[in-house]
Amino acid sequence: MRATGYGMYPQDIAALLAAAGEAAIVLTYADHRAFADVSLDRFASVNSTRLDWQRAEVLEHSEEFDGDGLREMGRRHGGEGELVVVFWGNHAVPSVALEAEVVAAHAEMVVGSCYECWLYFTDSRVLIEFQDGEGFVAARVPN
């Protein structure tokens, strides 16, 4: 297996992992790729770190960029008990899977852990992009 650099720095999300406890699943590289294939990789990118929303069914834009903004957007577009995969802007930080309620409870830690991240709601097939200082975009994942 070739070295990917994936997941070398779980300490960058240590506070979130400690707060979520056993509710947090740290994804292997294979799991990360499998979830990315059905979510992030369905979108084109702009400037390598932003998603191109032009051909997507955008559900909502929000100029908020804090935990409350994420919590409210997640409640509007995700379901109770739904699995949410959090992809970080830094590939060296491992992706994690949490239930939507856990993401809501620790939303401040999610946005406080990074400058950018993407949250994939697996049942509703909604992807939320977070860019620090710019807010959130929620869109339906294209088929």
Buried (B, 14 or more C-beta within 10 A) or exposed (E): EEEEEBBBBBEBBEBBBEBBEEBBBBBEBEBBBEBBEEBBEBBEEEEEEBBEBEEBEEBBEBEBBBBEBBBBBBBEBBEEEBBBBBBBBBBEBBBBBBBBBBBBBBBBBBBBBBBBBBBBBBEBBBBBBBBBEBBBBBBBBEE
